[in-house]
């Protein structure tokens, strides 16, 4: 946030208690009533504090939470959240979430995700099944502007046709694109022969590194390098992998195996996300 004209201080962040902490650009400061209200917040004359919302020690629950564990303030579990653990402040499971774990503050798990975790940081957003996310603070503006995550993909091939791997081996499930973002990636991909041509146990290991830019319309531009960690001559498997679009709204690892060879694939995918509030 920019300094308002005529003011030498501005809001820096909002604490989990609702208090607004100001800064002069270097040091944290306590605003007076004029400064507080000029930025649109509420000034409490009794306590001399500037607040963004009224602090409530009660947990904000919209599910019955019979099978959930909630620790902290203003955590929200929407309908359909079960077997989940929310720890911290202002965290939300959007609903229909099974077995999710959220730790930190101002984090969100999207609706319909299972087995996903936000294990620390703030302003993180999980958009994928089984994803593990660490929030980067989001520049205290909005969700998922700065974060890293880990996603597991897998699949099988029986020929040399390029095949998109699946998130958590769930049918037609791929990594979700993010508008107005640049995402760096590293994928460690292993394919093992489990029948057909060649010998069972032969394998290939490739690493895909690079970055992709997604526009506001989710058009993508990839820059990447594929490295054979284990050379084909040593493993007997001349396989390869790339990162590419899977659908108009998703992407992920696509692998190419060998004709008449049954290959079981796994890919550990690390993502580093930098998202803008501006569109491009």
C-alpha positions, 0 to 999 in steps of 0.5 A: 500500500502506498502512503496517502498524500499528507501522511508519513505512515501507512498500514503494514499488516493486520494482526490476527487480533484485528489490530492494524500495525502501521509503519513509517517505512522503517519502524512499526508505529501506532497510528493516531485516530486521524491516520487510522480512519484516513486509511478506512479503519476503526479507531478505538479511543478507549484502547488507543488502537486501530482495528480492521475487524472486531476480535472474536475468541470464538471459532467461526465454524460452519460445519459441525466439526465433529471429526475436526480439530480446530486450534486458534482464532477465526478459523473456518471449516465449511460444510463437508469438511471432515477429519481435518486439522486447522491450527493458527488464525484466519484459515479456511477450508472451503468445504467438501475437504477430507483429511486436510491440514492447515497451519499458519494464518490467512490460508485457504484450501479450495473446495473439494480438495482431499489430503492436502496440507498448508504446513506453514506461512501465510496467504497460501492457497491449495488448489490441488489434490494431495498438495503440500504448500508453504505460504510466502506472505502474499505481500499482505495483499491477497492469496497465493501471490508468493508460495511454493508447493509439492505435488505428486503425479503418477501413471502408466504407459504401454507404448511410445505415445506421450501421456500426461501423468495424473495428480494422486493417480486420480482420473483426469486430474492435473495441476491447476493453472494460476492466472497472471503468474509465473511458476518455476518448476522442477520435476523428478521423473522415474519410469520403471519397466514392469513387463513387456519388452526389456527386463523388469526393473530397468528404469529411467530417471529424468529431471525437468526444470524451467518456468511457465507464464500463465496469462489472465486467459490462462495461455501458457509459455514454457521455457524448460530443460530435460536432463537424463540423470540416469543415461539410457545406455546405463538403464536400458530405458530411453524415456523422456518427460516434459512439462506442458498443458494437460487441458485449457485450465491445467498442466503437468508432467507428460512422459513418453515411454517405449513401444510394447513396454509397460512402464510405471511412472512417478513424478515429484513436482516442486513449484515456485509461484509468483502471481501479480494482482495486475493482469497480463 
